[in-house]
Amino acid sequence: MLRPLHILPLQLGSALRLAAAFAAAAGILFSTASAAAGAVSASRLRVSVPQAFSPELSGPEGTAFAARKKKGEEPEGARLDLAFGSAVAVQESLGGGKFRLLAATNGGPTCEGPALRAGNRTEPTRIYLLPDYSPAFVELALDLGAGTLTATGTRRALKNGEDYVGIPPKTAGSLTLDYRETPVSLTLQTVRPMRAPLSPLGISVSGNGSVWVADGTLPSLLRLSAKGLGEMQRVVPGKGLPRFLALGALQLGFQGLAALPDGRLATVLYPDARPEYAVILVSRPSDWTSEAYVYPRPSGVRRFRLRGLAASPKGVLFAVEEGEGKGGRRFSRLTRFTFRGADDMTMSPAAAGSFPDTTLSHLLAEGLRPIRPAVLADLGKLGISNPVTSLAVLEPRTILAATDSGYGVRCTAGATASPASLELSEKRKLLRNGKVLPESEQVVRLHPSGLRTEAWVLRSSKPF
């Protein structure tokens, strides 16, 4: 059993050790190890999705959206892209370079909304374009020889016979969730989920066909049945972890999911919205005891996210580092790592018992050894310009990478402004610089972004 965390304030001795840690870690703990794998190449697959599988906008918003599309733009009409890049897993290898895959959309198409005035404060909102959207689980047929990825069917997961919905709740059982974004509709009215919430941001298919899902709305993992995708179990992993870490995912939920050869499940959480590090939470389904490992922010980087967690049959993990450098240049890199040489974070004291207050420098000063990832490829230089959000290991030298399309839609409000640049009064009127906009500008408009979900095959001259 894991030892409980002893919460200690940062004393002078710790501060001196912090300075020493910075000196010792420069170029070691903050740098990324070089890769021993061979050259990596990328080839784009031809993705085929039947029109009927794509979500559709209704009403005047859908009509206006369809009219704004360019001639021949896919998918046609008021349909959005089926954004199945949130999570992809291998269901079965059929031999000859053919595979059956299972993918998932997230909670549905959304846009960042205006700041809602509530008394003397404001709170951010998120616009849900289809408030009743239920996440889709997409059956895919992959043929490496033909270079094709074809959607062959979609299914919805069920709880007590009802579809899930993608809007996060304010409360879940005994947990009170302090979400920073108020869900609103296209008319900017507050919306609340009428069914159980789910936003898949990682999936893994077990040997018996059941499906594990990492939920991006609640800090939990779901197990769905093989046949009907009915909910069999929802758990909050973290048994044995200190409270500050076990509840650390409440604001963002879990992201990514990988099954290790010994049956443990690995997923990602962050200490805050602009993290210095990610935490890889590794849990045993037998009793849900967990360990936590620190994945440090790469050097020279202002913002980063770790996406697309996947594991090989040998237990090597892969992920995509995505973020922004100090010069504003965006980057996306395929990395590989294991937990060898890294310390379980639960053995290190937190700063004042708070996850957000526990900085990377504090952990290093306490002697914690983080994960040391190796960069395998710069995905941008391989021609992959859109964000890679999921990975699936196909063969020792082959990895599938899928990108996020944001459902192929973007929003404006007012005349041409980003909704997030405006405010929303308590009477649900759009404001600019504190002034109510004209009635003709009291509208959210939807525009086709031209983005579609892409899939790429990454190949290495040596085993990854």
The 8 nearest C-alpha neighbors of each residue, nearest first, counted from 0:
[[1, 2, 239, 288, 3, 238, 289, 240],
 [2, 0, 239, 3, 240, 345, 288, 290],
 [1, 3, 0, 4, 346, 239, 345, 240],
 [4, 2, 241, 1, 5, 240, 239, 345],
 [3, 5, 241, 346, 345, 6, 348, 2],
 [6, 4, 348, 7, 3, 349, 347, 346],
 [7, 5, 348, 352, 349, 4, 351, 8],
 [6, 8, 348, 5, 351, 9, 350, 349],
 [9, 7, 351, 350, 10, 6, 349, 348],
 [8, 10, 13, 7, 350, 14, 11, 361],
 [11, 9, 13, 12, 8, 14, 7, 15],
 [12, 10, 14, 13, 15, 9, 16, 17],
 [13, 11, 15, 14, 10, 16, 9, 17],
 [12, 14, 16, 10, 11, 15, 9, 17],
 [13, 15, 17, 11, 12, 16, 10, 18],
 [16, 14, 12, 18, 17, 13, 11, 19],
 [15, 17, 13, 19, 364, 14, 18, 20],
 [18, 16, 364, 14, 20, 15, 19, 13],
 [19, 17, 21, 15, 20, 16, 14, 22],
 [20, 18, 16, 22, 17, 21, 23, 15],
 [19, 21, 17, 23, 18, 22, 364, 24],
 [22, 20, 24, 18, 19, 23, 25, 17],
 [21, 23, 19, 20, 24, 25, 18, 17],
 [22, 24, 20, 21, 25, 19, 27, 26],
 [23, 25, 28, 27, 21, 22, 20, 26],
 [26, 24, 27, 22, 23, 21, 29, 28],
 [25, 27, 30, 29, 24, 28, 23, 31],
 [28, 26, 24, 30, 25, 29, 23, 31],
 [27, 29, 24, 30, 26, 25, 371, 369],
 [30, 28, 27, 298, 26, 25, 297, 24],
 [31, 29, 26, 27, 28, 298, 297, 32],
 [30, 32, 373, 372, 371, 33, 297, 29],
 [31, 33, 373, 372, 371, 30, 34, 374],
 [34, 32, 373, 374, 31, 35, 375, 372],
 [35, 33, 373, 375, 36, 374, 32, 335],
 [34, 36, 37, 33, 375, 373, 463, 461],
 [37, 35, 34, 463, 461, 462, 375, 38],
 [38, 36, 461, 460, 459, 39, 35, 462],
 [37, 39, 459, 460, 40, 36, 461, 458],
 [38, 40, 459, 458, 37, 376, 457, 460],
 [39, 41, 458, 457, 459, 381, 38, 42],
 [42, 40, 457, 456, 381, 455, 458, 43],
 [43, 41, 456, 455, 44, 457, 40, 458],
 [42, 44, 455, 454, 456, 41, 45, 453],
 [45, 43, 146, 147, 455, 454, 46, 148],
 [44, 46, 147, 148, 146, 47, 43, 454],
 [47, 45, 148, 149, 44, 147, 48, 453],
 [46, 48, 149, 150, 148, 45, 49, 147],
 [47, 49, 150, 149, 50, 46, 52, 81],
 [50, 48, 51, 52, 47, 150, 53, 151],
 [51, 49, 52, 53, 48, 74, 75, 78],
 [50, 52, 49, 53, 54, 48, 78, 55],
 [51, 53, 50, 49, 54, 153, 48, 81],
 [52, 54, 81, 51, 50, 80, 79, 78],
 [55, 53, 79, 78, 81, 52, 56, 80],
 [56, 54, 78, 77, 79, 57, 53, 61],
 [55, 57, 61, 77, 78, 60, 54, 58],
 [58, 56, 61, 55, 60, 59, 62, 77],
 [57, 59, 61, 60, 62, 56, 63, 77],
 [58, 60, 62, 61, 63, 57, 64, 56],
 [61, 59, 63, 58, 62, 64, 57, 56],
 [62, 60, 56, 57, 64, 77, 59, 58],
 [61, 63, 59, 65, 64, 60, 66, 77],
 [64, 62, 66, 60, 61, 65, 59, 67],
 [63, 65, 61, 67, 66, 62, 445, 446],
 [66, 64, 77, 76, 62, 67, 68, 63],
 [67, 65, 63, 64, 68, 62, 76, 69],
 [66, 68, 64, 65, 63, 446, 69, 447],
 [69, 67, 65, 66, 447, 72, 70, 64],
 [68, 70, 72, 71, 67, 66, 447, 65],
 [69, 71, 72, 68, 73, 75, 67, 66],
 [70, 72, 69, 73, 75, 68, 74, 76],
 [71, 73, 69, 70, 75, 74, 68, 449],
 [74, 72, 75, 71, 80, 76, 449, 451],
 [73, 75, 78, 72, 80, 50, 79, 76],
 [76, 74, 73, 78, 72, 77, 71, 65],
 [75, 77, 65, 78, 74, 66, 68, 64],
 [76, 78, 65, 61, 56, 55, 64, 62],
 [79, 77, 55, 76, 54, 74, 53, 75],
 [80, 78, 54, 406, 53, 55, 407, 81],
 [79, 81, 406, 407, 82, 53, 451, 74],
 [82, 80, 53, 83, 406, 79, 54, 52],
 [81, 83, 406, 104, 80, 84, 452, 404],
 [84, 82, 104, 103, 85, 81, 102, 86],
 [83, 85, 401, 403, 402, 86, 82, 388],
 [86, 84, 200, 104, 83, 388, 105, 389],
 [85, 87, 201, 389, 103, 102, 84, 200],
 [86, 88, 102, 101, 389, 391, 202, 390],
 [89, 87, 101, 391, 203, 100, 202, 102],
 [88, 90, 100, 91, 99, 101, 391, 204],
 [91, 89, 100, 99, 204, 101, 88, 92],
 [90, 92, 99, 89, 98, 93, 100, 97],
 [91, 93, 98, 94, 97, 99, 90, 89],
 [94, 92, 97, 98, 91, 95, 99, 96],
 [95, 93, 96, 97, 92, 98, 91, 142],
 [94, 96, 97, 93, 144, 143, 142, 92],
 [95, 97, 143, 94, 142, 144, 98, 93],
 [98, 96, 142, 93, 141, 95, 94, 143],
 [99, 97, 92, 141, 93, 91, 140, 100],
 [98, 100, 140, 91, 90, 139, 89, 141],
 [101, 99, 89, 139, 90, 88, 138, 98],
 [100, 102, 138, 88, 137, 87, 139, 90],
 [103, 101, 87, 137, 86, 136, 83, 88],
 [104, 102, 136, 83, 86, 135, 137, 85],
 [103, 105, 83, 135, 85, 134, 82, 199],
 [104, 106, 198, 199, 107, 85, 134, 200],
 [165, 107, 105, 198, 134, 197, 166, 104],
 [106, 108, 105, 132, 165, 109, 134, 129],
 [109, 107, 128, 406, 127, 405, 129, 110],
 [110, 108, 127, 126, 128, 107, 125, 111],
 [111, 109, 126, 125, 112, 410, 127, 409],
 [110, 112, 125, 419, 126, 124, 418, 109],
 [111, 113, 125, 124, 419, 418, 126, 110],
 [114, 112, 419, 422, 418, 421, 423, 124],
 [113, 115, 123, 422, 122, 423, 121, 124],
 [116, 114, 423, 122, 121, 422, 123, 424],
 [117, 115, 121, 424, 425, 120, 423, 118],
 [116, 118, 120, 121, 119, 115, 425, 122],
 [119, 117, 120, 116, 121, 425, 115, 424],
 [118, 120, 117, 121, 116, 122, 115, 425],
 [121, 119, 117, 118, 116, 122, 115, 114],
 [122, 120, 116, 115, 117, 114, 123, 119],
 [121, 123, 115, 114, 124, 116, 180, 179],
 [124, 122, 114, 180, 115, 179, 113, 181],
 [123, 125, 181, 180, 112, 182, 113, 114],
 [126, 124, 112, 111, 182, 180, 110, 183],
 [125, 127, 183, 110, 109, 112, 184, 182],
 [128, 126, 109, 184, 130, 129, 183, 108],
 [127, 129, 109, 108, 185, 130, 126, 184],
 [128, 130, 132, 131, 127, 108, 107, 56],
 [131, 129, 127, 132, 128, 184, 166, 190],
 [130, 132, 129, 164, 133, 165, 192, 166],
 [133, 131, 129, 130, 164, 107, 165, 134],
 [132, 134, 164, 163, 165, 162, 135, 131],
 [135, 133, 106, 104, 105, 132, 107, 165],
 [136, 134, 155, 104, 103, 154, 137, 153],
 [137, 135, 103, 154, 153, 102, 155, 104],
 [136, 138, 153, 102, 101, 103, 152, 135],
 [139, 137, 101, 152, 151, 150, 153, 100],
 [138, 140, 150, 100, 149, 151, 99, 101],
 [141, 139, 99, 149, 148, 98, 100, 150],
 [142, 140, 148, 98, 97, 147, 143, 99],
 [143, 141, 97, 147, 145, 144, 146, 96],
 [142, 144, 146, 96, 145, 97, 141, 147],
 [145, 143, 142, 146, 96, 97, 95, 147],
 [144, 146, 142, 143, 147, 44, 141, 45],
 [145, 147, 143, 44, 144, 142, 45, 148],
 [148, 146, 45, 44, 142, 145, 141, 46],
 [147, 149, 141, 46, 140, 45, 44, 47],
 [148, 150, 47, 140, 139, 46, 151, 48],
 [151, 149, 139, 48, 138, 152, 47, 140],
 [152, 150, 138, 139, 149, 140, 153, 137],
 [153, 151, 138, 150, 137, 154, 139, 52],
 [154, 152, 137, 136, 138, 135, 52, 155],
 [155, 153, 136, 135, 137, 156, 152, 228],
 [156, 154, 135, 136, 162, 157, 134, 133],
 [155, 157, 228, 229, 162, 163, 154, 158],
 [156, 158, 229, 162, 161, 160, 230, 163],
 [157, 159, 230, 160, 161, 229, 162, 163],
 [158, 160, 161, 157, 229, 230, 162, 195],
 [159, 161, 158, 157, 162, 229, 156, 230],
 [162, 160, 157, 158, 159, 163, 194, 156],
 [163, 161, 157, 156, 133, 155, 158, 164],
 [162, 164, 195, 133, 196, 197, 194, 157],
 [163, 165, 133, 196, 132, 166, 197, 194],
 [106, 164, 166, 197, 198, 196, 107, 133],
 [165, 167, 192, 164, 196, 168, 106, 191],
 [168, 166, 216, 196, 165, 169, 192, 217],
 [169, 167, 170, 192, 166, 171, 191, 196],
 [168, 170, 176, 175, 167, 177, 178, 171],
 [171, 169, 175, 168, 176, 174, 172, 173],
 [172, 170, 174, 173, 175, 168, 169, 176],
 [171, 173, 174, 170, 175, 176, 169, 168],
 [172, 174, 171, 175, 170, 176, 169, 235],
 [175, 173, 171, 172, 170, 176, 249, 169],
 [174, 176, 170, 171, 177, 173, 169, 172],
 [177, 175, 169, 170, 178, 174, 249, 250],
 [176, 178, 179, 175, 250, 169, 249, 170],
 [179, 177, 180, 176, 250, 169, 181, 249],
 [178, 180, 177, 123, 181, 122, 250, 124],
 [181, 179, 124, 123, 178, 125, 182, 122],
 [180, 182, 124, 125, 183, 123, 179, 189],
 [183, 181, 125, 190, 189, 124, 126, 180],
 [184, 182, 189, 126, 187, 188, 190, 125],
 [183, 185, 187, 186, 127, 188, 126, 190],
 [186, 184, 187, 128, 126, 443, 127, 183],
 [185, 187, 184, 188, 442, 443, 183, 427],
 [188, 186, 184, 183, 185, 427, 189, 126],
 [187, 189, 183, 184, 186, 190, 427, 185],
 [190, 188, 183, 182, 184, 187, 191, 181],
 [191, 189, 183, 182, 184, 188, 192, 130],
 [190, 192, 193, 168, 189, 166, 182, 167],
 [193, 191, 194, 166, 168, 164, 190, 196],
 [192, 194, 191, 195, 164, 131, 196, 166],
 [195, 193, 192, 163, 164, 196, 162, 161],
 [194, 196, 163, 164, 197, 158, 193, 192],
 [197, 195, 164, 165, 163, 167, 166, 194],
 [198, 196, 165, 163, 164, 214, 216, 199],
 [197, 199, 106, 105, 215, 214, 165, 216],
 [200, 198, 105, 214, 201, 213, 212, 215],
 [201, 199, 254, 85, 255, 213, 86, 215],
 [200, 202, 255, 256, 86, 213, 199, 212],
 [203, 201, 212, 211, 256, 86, 213, 88],
 [202, 204, 211, 88, 210, 257, 258, 205],
 [203, 205, 210, 208, 209, 90, 211, 88],
 [206, 204, 208, 207, 209, 210, 203, 211],
 [205, 207, 208, 204, 209, 90, 210, 91],
 [208, 206, 205, 209, 225, 204, 210, 224],
 [209, 207, 225, 205, 206, 204, 210, 90],
 [210, 208, 225, 224, 205, 223, 207, 204],
 [209, 211, 204, 223, 222, 203, 205, 208],
 [210, 212, 222, 203, 202, 221, 204, 223],
 [213, 211, 202, 221, 220, 201, 199, 214],
 [214, 212, 220, 201, 200, 253, 199, 256],
 [215, 213, 199, 198, 216, 253, 217, 219],
 [214, 216, 252, 198, 253, 200, 217, 199],
 [217, 215, 252, 167, 214, 198, 197, 251],
 [216, 218, 252, 219, 214, 215, 249, 167],
 [219, 217, 252, 248, 249, 253, 235, 214],
 [220, 218, 235, 234, 217, 214, 233, 213],
 [219, 221, 213, 234, 212, 233, 214, 235],
 [222, 220, 233, 212, 211, 232, 223, 234],
 [221, 223, 211, 232, 231, 210, 230, 212],
 [222, 224, 230, 228, 210, 229, 231, 209],
 [225, 223, 228, 209, 229, 226, 227, 231],
 [224, 226, 209, 208, 228, 227, 223, 210],
 [227, 225, 224, 228, 229, 209, 208, 223],
 [226, 228, 229, 224, 225, 156, 157, 223],
 [229, 227, 224, 223, 156, 225, 226, 157],
 [228, 230, 157, 223, 224, 227, 156, 158],
 [229, 231, 223, 158, 232, 157, 222, 228],
 [232, 230, 223, 222, 229, 224, 233, 221],
 [231, 233, 222, 221, 230, 234, 223, 220],
 [234, 232, 221, 220, 219, 222, 235, 231],
 [233, 235, 219, 220, 236, 232, 221, 287],
 [234, 236, 219, 218, 220, 237, 233, 287],
 [237, 235, 287, 234, 238, 282, 289, 219],
 [236, 238, 289, 245, 240, 288, 239, 287],
 [239, 237, 288, 240, 287, 289, 236, 245],
 [238, 240, 1, 288, 237, 289, 241, 0],
 [239, 241, 237, 238, 245, 242, 345, 244],
 [242, 240, 244, 243, 4, 245, 3, 239],
 [241, 243, 245, 244, 246, 240, 247, 352],
 [244, 242, 354, 353, 241, 246, 245, 247],
 [245, 243, 247, 242, 246, 241, 354, 240],
 [244, 246, 242, 237, 240, 247, 243, 241],
 [247, 245, 244, 248, 243, 249, 242, 218],
 [246, 248, 244, 245, 249, 243, 354, 270],
 [249, 247, 252, 218, 251, 250, 246, 268],
 [250, 248, 218, 252, 247, 251, 246, 176],
 [249, 251, 248, 178, 252, 177, 176, 247],
 [252, 250, 248, 249, 215, 253, 216, 268],
 [253, 251, 218, 215, 248, 217, 216, 249],
 [252, 254, 215, 268, 214, 213, 218, 267],
 [255, 253, 267, 200, 215, 201, 266, 213],
 [256, 254, 201, 308, 266, 200, 307, 267],
 [255, 257, 201, 266, 202, 265, 308, 213],
 [258, 256, 309, 265, 310, 264, 308, 203],
 [257, 259, 264, 263, 262, 265, 203, 310],
 [258, 260, 263, 314, 262, 261, 264, 310],
 [261, 259, 262, 314, 312, 258, 313, 263],
 [260, 262, 259, 263, 258, 314, 283, 264],
 [263, 261, 259, 260, 258, 264, 283, 284],
 [262, 264, 283, 259, 282, 261, 258, 281],
 [265, 263, 258, 282, 281, 257, 259, 262],
 [266, 264, 281, 257, 280, 256, 258, 279],
 [265, 267, 256, 255, 280, 279, 254, 253],
 [268, 266, 279, 254, 278, 253, 255, 280],
 [269, 267, 278, 253, 248, 277, 254, 279],
 [268, 270, 277, 271, 278, 274, 248, 267],
 [269, 271, 355, 354, 274, 247, 268, 277],
 [272, 270, 274, 269, 355, 273, 354, 250],
 [271, 273, 274, 270, 269, 251, 250, 355],
 [274, 272, 271, 302, 275, 303, 270, 301],
 [275, 273, 276, 271, 272, 270, 269, 277],
 [276, 274, 296, 359, 295, 273, 358, 277],
 [277, 275, 295, 296, 274, 294, 293, 278],
 [276, 278, 269, 294, 293, 268, 295, 279],
 [277, 279, 293, 268, 292, 267, 294, 269],
 [278, 280, 267, 292, 291, 266, 281, 265],
 [279, 281, 291, 266, 265, 290, 267, 278],
 [280, 282, 265, 290, 289, 264, 291, 279],
 [283, 281, 289, 264, 263, 287, 288, 284],
 [282, 284, 263, 287, 285, 288, 286, 289],
 [285, 283, 287, 286, 282, 263, 262, 264],
 [284, 286, 283, 287, 288, 263, 282, 262],
 [285, 287, 284, 288, 283, 238, 282, 289],
 [288, 286, 283, 284, 236, 282, 238, 285],
 [289, 287, 238, 286, 282, 239, 283, 237],
 [290, 288, 282, 237, 281, 238, 287, 283],
 [289, 291, 281, 280, 343, 282, 292, 345],
 [290, 292, 280, 344, 343, 279, 278, 281],
 [293, 291, 279, 343, 344, 278, 342, 294],
 [292, 294, 278, 369, 370, 277, 295, 279],
 [293, 295, 277, 370, 276, 278, 369, 292],
 [296, 294, 276, 293, 297, 277, 275, 29],
 [295, 297, 276, 275, 298, 303, 294, 300],
 [298, 296, 300, 295, 29, 30, 299, 31],
 [297, 299, 300, 29, 30, 296, 31, 26],
 [300, 298, 324, 325, 297, 301, 296, 326],
 [299, 301, 324, 298, 325, 302, 297, 323],
 [302, 300, 324, 325, 323, 299, 303, 322],
 [303, 301, 322, 323, 300, 273, 324, 304],
 [302, 304, 322, 321, 323, 296, 320, 305],
 [303, 305, 321, 320, 322, 306, 302, 277],
 [304, 306, 320, 319, 321, 318, 303, 277],
 [307, 305, 319, 388, 318, 308, 255, 304],
 [389, 306, 308, 390, 388, 318, 255, 319],
 [307, 309, 318, 255, 256, 317, 306, 257],
 [310, 308, 257, 317, 316, 390, 391, 307],
 [311, 309, 316, 315, 257, 314, 317, 259],
 [310, 312, 313, 314, 315, 392, 316, 309],
 [313, 311, 314, 260, 310, 259, 315, 392],
 [314, 312, 311, 315, 260, 310, 259, 316],
 [313, 315, 311, 259, 312, 310, 260, 316],
 [316, 314, 311, 310, 337, 313, 336, 317],
 [315, 317, 310, 336, 309, 335, 337, 314],
 [318, 316, 335, 309, 334, 308, 310, 336],
 [319, 317, 308, 307, 334, 306, 333, 305],
 [318, 320, 333, 306, 332, 305, 307, 334],
 [321, 319, 305, 332, 331, 304, 333, 318],
 [322, 320, 331, 304, 303, 330, 319, 305],
 [321, 323, 303, 302, 330, 329, 304, 331],
 [322, 324, 329, 302, 328, 327, 301, 300],
 [325, 323, 300, 327, 328, 326, 301, 299],
 [324, 326, 327, 301, 300, 299, 323, 328],
 [325, 327, 324, 328, 323, 300, 329, 301],
 [326, 328, 324, 325, 323, 329, 301, 300],
 [329, 327, 324, 326, 323, 330, 325, 322],
 [330, 328, 323, 322, 324, 327, 331, 321],
 [329, 331, 322, 321, 323, 328, 332, 379],
 [330, 332, 321, 320, 378, 377, 379, 319],
 [333, 331, 377, 320, 378, 319, 376, 334],
 [332, 334, 319, 376, 375, 318, 374, 320],
 [335, 333, 374, 375, 373, 318, 317, 319],
 [334, 336, 317, 373, 372, 316, 374, 318],
 [337, 335, 372, 316, 315, 373, 317, 371],
 [336, 338, 315, 339, 316, 370, 335, 314],
 [337, 339, 341, 340, 370, 336, 292, 342],
 [340, 338, 341, 337, 370, 342, 336, 371],
 [339, 341, 338, 342, 368, 370, 369, 371],
 [342, 340, 368, 369, 370, 338, 339, 343],
 [343, 341, 368, 367, 344, 369, 292, 340],
 [342, 344, 292, 291, 345, 290, 346, 341],
 [345, 343, 291, 346, 347, 292, 342, 293],
 [344, 346, 347, 343, 4, 291, 240, 290],
 [345, 347, 344, 4, 343, 348, 2, 3],
 [348, 346, 344, 345, 349, 365, 362, 367],
 [349, 347, 6, 5, 7, 4, 350, 346],
 [350, 348, 352, 357, 6, 351, 353, 347],
 [349, 351, 357, 352, 356, 8, 353, 9],
 [352, 350, 353, 8, 349, 6, 7, 356],
 [351, 353, 349, 350, 6, 243, 354, 7],
 [354, 352, 356, 351, 243, 355, 350, 357],
 [353, 355, 357, 356, 243, 270, 244, 247],
 [356, 354, 270, 357, 271, 353, 358, 247],
 [357, 355, 353, 354, 350, 358, 351, 349],
 [356, 358, 350, 354, 349, 355, 353, 361],
 [359, 357, 361, 360, 356, 362, 275, 355],
 [358, 360, 362, 361, 363, 275, 276, 357],
 [359, 361, 363, 358, 362, 364, 17, 21],
 [362, 360, 364, 358, 359, 363, 357, 365],
 [361, 363, 365, 359, 364, 360, 367, 358],
 [362, 364, 366, 367, 360, 365, 361, 20],
 [365, 363, 17, 361, 16, 366, 362, 20],
 [364, 366, 362, 363, 367, 361, 347, 13],
 [367, 365, 363, 364, 368, 362, 20, 347],
 [366, 368, 363, 362, 365, 342, 369, 347],
 [367, 369, 341, 342, 366, 370, 363, 340],
 [370, 368, 293, 341, 294, 367, 342, 371],
 [369, 371, 341, 294, 293, 372, 338, 292],
 [372, 370, 369, 31, 32, 336, 373, 28],
 [373, 371, 336, 335, 31, 32, 334, 370],
 [374, 372, 32, 34, 33, 335, 334, 31],
 [373, 375, 334, 34, 376, 33, 333, 335],
 [374, 376, 334, 333, 34, 373, 36, 335],
 [377, 375, 333, 332, 378, 374, 39, 334],
 [376, 378, 332, 380, 379, 331, 333, 381],
 [379, 377, 381, 332, 380, 383, 331, 376],
 [380, 378, 383, 382, 381, 384, 377, 331],
 [379, 381, 382, 378, 377, 383, 376, 384],
 [380, 382, 378, 379, 383, 41, 40, 377],
 [381, 383, 379, 380, 384, 378, 41, 42],
 [384, 382, 379, 378, 381, 385, 380, 386],
 [383, 385, 379, 382, 386, 378, 380, 381],
 [384, 386, 383, 402, 387, 403, 404, 453],
 [387, 385, 402, 403, 388, 384, 331, 321],
 [388, 386, 402, 401, 389, 400, 385, 403],
 [387, 389, 307, 402, 306, 85, 403, 84],
 [307, 390, 388, 86, 401, 400, 87, 387],
 [389, 391, 400, 307, 399, 309, 308, 401],
 [390, 392, 399, 88, 398, 309, 393, 87],
 [391, 393, 398, 394, 311, 399, 397, 309],
 [392, 394, 398, 397, 391, 399, 395, 89],
 [393, 395, 397, 396, 392, 398, 311, 462],
 [396, 394, 462, 397, 463, 393, 392, 311],
 [397, 395, 462, 459, 394, 463, 458, 461],
 [396, 398, 458, 394, 393, 457, 395, 392],
 [399, 397, 392, 457, 393, 391, 456, 400],
 [398, 400, 456, 391, 390, 455, 457, 392],
 [399, 401, 390, 455, 454, 389, 456, 387],
 [402, 400, 454, 84, 389, 387, 453, 388],
 [403, 401, 387, 84, 453, 388, 386, 452],
 [402, 404, 84, 452, 405, 386, 388, 82],
 [403, 405, 452, 451, 406, 450, 407, 82],
 [404, 406, 407, 403, 408, 82, 108, 450],
 [407, 405, 80, 404, 82, 79, 408, 108],
 [408, 406, 450, 448, 405, 80, 404, 447],
 [407, 409, 447, 448, 406, 446, 405, 445],
 [408, 410, 446, 445, 448, 447, 110, 411],
 [411, 409, 445, 444, 446, 110, 443, 412],
 [410, 412, 417, 444, 416, 415, 418, 443],
 [413, 411, 443, 418, 416, 442, 417, 415],
 [412, 414, 440, 441, 415, 442, 416, 443],
 [413, 415, 440, 416, 412, 411, 439, 442],
 [416, 414, 411, 413, 412, 417, 444, 418],
 [417, 415, 412, 411, 414, 413, 418, 420],
 [416, 418, 411, 419, 420, 412, 415, 410],
 [419, 417, 113, 112, 412, 420, 421, 411],
 [418, 420, 113, 112, 417, 421, 111, 114],
 [419, 421, 418, 417, 113, 416, 422, 114],
 [422, 420, 113, 419, 431, 418, 430, 114],
 [423, 421, 114, 113, 430, 429, 115, 431],
 [424, 422, 115, 429, 428, 427, 114, 113],
 [425, 423, 427, 428, 426, 116, 115, 429],
 [424, 426, 427, 116, 117, 423, 115, 428],
 [425, 427, 424, 428, 423, 429, 116, 188],
 [428, 426, 424, 425, 423, 187, 429, 188],
 [427, 429, 424, 423, 426, 430, 435, 441],
 [430, 428, 423, 422, 435, 436, 441, 424],
 [431, 429, 435, 422, 434, 433, 436, 423],
 [430, 432, 433, 434, 421, 422, 435, 436],
 [433, 431, 434, 430, 421, 422, 435, 420],
 [432, 434, 431, 430, 435, 422, 424, 421],
 [435, 433, 430, 431, 432, 436, 429, 422],
 [434, 436, 430, 429, 431, 428, 437, 433],
 [435, 437, 430, 429, 440, 434, 438, 441],
 [438, 436, 439, 440, 435, 441, 413, 429],
 [437, 439, 441, 440, 436, 442, 435, 428],
 [440, 438, 437, 441, 442, 413, 436, 414],
 [441, 439, 413, 438, 442, 437, 414, 436],
 [442, 440, 438, 439, 413, 429, 436, 437],
 [441, 443, 440, 412, 413, 444, 439, 186],
 [442, 444, 412, 411, 185, 410, 445, 413],
 [445, 443, 411, 410, 412, 442, 446, 60],
 [444, 446, 410, 64, 409, 408, 411, 443],
 [445, 447, 409, 408, 64, 410, 448, 67],
 [448, 446, 408, 449, 407, 68, 409, 64],
 [449, 447, 408, 407, 450, 409, 446, 404],
 [448, 450, 447, 407, 451, 408, 72, 73],
 [449, 451, 407, 404, 448, 452, 405, 406],
 [452, 450, 404, 407, 80, 453, 449, 406],
 [453, 451, 404, 402, 403, 82, 84, 454],
 [454, 452, 402, 401, 451, 455, 46, 44],
 [455, 453, 401, 44, 400, 43, 402, 452],
 [456, 454, 43, 400, 42, 44, 399, 41],
 [455, 457, 399, 42, 41, 398, 400, 458],
 [458, 456, 41, 398, 397, 40, 399, 455],
 [457, 459, 397, 40, 39, 396, 456, 41],
 [460, 458, 39, 396, 461, 38, 37, 462],
 [459, 461, 37, 38, 39, 458, 462, 396],
 [462, 460, 37, 459, 36, 463, 396, 38],
 [463, 461, 396, 395, 459, 36, 460, 37],
 [462, 396, 36, 395, 461, 459, 397, 37]]
